[in-house]
Amino acid sequence: MLLTITTTHNPASDLSFLLHKHPGRTQQVETSGGVAHIFYPEVSDARCTAALLLDIDPVGLVRRDGGSSGNDFALQQYVNDRPYVASSFMSAAIAKAFSSALNGSCKTRPELLSVQMPFEVRLPVLPVRGGLPLLEQLFAPLGYSIKAQRLQLDEQFPDWGESRYFDVTLRHTLTLQTLLSHLYILIPVCDNDKHYWIGKHEVDKLMEKGGAWLDKHPAREVIASRYLKNQKGLISDALQLLLQDETAEVEAIAEAATPKLRAHDERLLQVKNELLATGAKRIGDLGCGEGKLLKLLMAETQFVFILGMDVSYRSLEIAQRKLKPDRQHHPDRVQLVQGALTYRDSRLAGLDAVALVEVIEHLDEPRLSALEKVVFAYARPGHVIVTTPNAEYNVLFETLSEGTMRHSDHRFEWTRAQFQAWGNALAATYGYTVSYKSIGEEKENIGALTQMAIFKRST
Ligand code: SAH
C-alpha cells in the first residue's frame, strides 16, 4: 500500500521538518503489519512529496499473531480479514512513521504546526466499500475535493469486472496534523461496512483521537461504527474475545452517535461530585471496570483511600495500566482487587462511601440480592451511590427496537418507578435513607439517560 502527501507550500521542504523525516534519506520503521518505508520522490522549493510505502508481510503477520493466540486462530483471522487489515495497517503505519506530526509536535520549527498548507494526498490503491458516495460522505464535509477512479480487478482481464479498490486523490488546505488525523481514522473506515455494537469506552478513545472534527462530522456514526468494527477485527487474542462480553460496558452505537457522546464522562463526574459531597475519605468503586472513575477520584485529595473492585481480571489489568503513573507516587492509596460483589468480602469493610456505576443491571435477580446483602448488610458504608440506565429513555435511541436493552449483557433496565421501588425497599430493609437524581438532560415524561440513587446509612 502506498500513500503520498504532496504540498506546494513555499518552501515546500517545510514538510520534511513537520514529518521529522530527512528528505535526502530513505527510512524504515517496523510496524505491526510489516516494514513501512518513508521517502521523498520529489523535493524542490515548489513541490515536495513524501511517500509512505507499506510492505505488508503476510507471513510475519501470522507468526507474530500466532505468538499470542495460537496459530489456527490467527491464521483464520488473517485470511478472513485481509482486505481491511491492509488499510488498518496503513493507518498504524501513519501513526508510527509520522507520530510527532500526528501528535502536533515539531521541536525544531514549532511555528510550522499551525500553518495551513495546500496538500494533495494520493492513495493509488485504497479499498473502499461504499464507493464514491462513501468517499464523498467521509471527506467532503471536512472540505476535501475528491478525485477517485475505481480500479479493475485485473487489467489483463476486463471481463472480471471492477474491484473495490480506488485510485484516490484528495486535495485540501489545512495543517499537516489535521490532515494526518483525518487519514489515520478514515482510511480504515473506507474499508468496512455494516454497523455493529460498540463499547462506550471505545467511542471515547476514538473521540480523543478524532478530537473536534469527528465530534462535528455529520457521518460520525458511520465513522465510529466502521472504525471500531475494524479494530475488533484486529483483536487477535482469543481469550480477550471471549472475555469481552463480560468486561466491556457495551452500549448501542445509537447512543454513541447522539450528542450524548460524552454521557459516560458526565455520569462519572456527577458520581465523583456526590462522593465528594458525602465527605467520605475512604471510598470504593465497585465494578470499577477499566478504572475511568478511579482516575477521576484519584485527583481528589479528600479521598485518602480508594478501592477499585471488579470481577474481570482483564478490566483490572487495563485499569492498572491506566493508573500506574499515579500509583507510583502513592502506592498504598489506591488498591485494585479482583472480587465478585455477590460474595461477602472483608476488603469492603470500613469504607465511608462506595459507588456502583452501571453495575447492577449486569446481575440477574438472585445475584442482585446477594450483592445487596454484601454491600448494605456486610460492608455497610455510610453512603452508597448506584447508577443504572433509565429504560424510559430508550425510546430516544433510533436503532434500539422497542423492548430491547442498550447492551446484550444487561439483565434488566428499569424505569424510574421500578428503580425507586427497588431503592426504597432496599433502604427500608437495611436502615438507609435514599434520594434519587437524574444524570444527563431531562426529557419530559421520559427522564434522563441515567438514574442515580444516593443511599445514606441512618442506623
Ligand atoms: N463502573 C464501570 C464499569 C461498568 S460495566 C463504568 O461505569 O465504566 C460493569 C462492570 O461490572 C464490569 O466491569 C463487570 O466486570 C463488573 N461486574 C459485573 N458483575 C460483577 C460482580 N458480580 N462482581 C464484581 N464486578 C462485576
Boltz pocket constraint, residues with backbone or C-beta under 6 A from the ligand:
constraints:
  - pocket:
      binder: B
      contacts: [[A, 246], [A, 247], [A, 248], [A, 249], [A, 286], [A, 287], [A, 288], [A, 289], [A, 290], [A, 292], [A, 309], [A, 310], [A, 311], [A, 312], [A, 315], [A, 339], [A, 340], [A, 341], [A, 342], [A, 356], [A, 357], [A, 358], [A, 359], [A, 362], [A, 363]]
      max_distance: 6.0
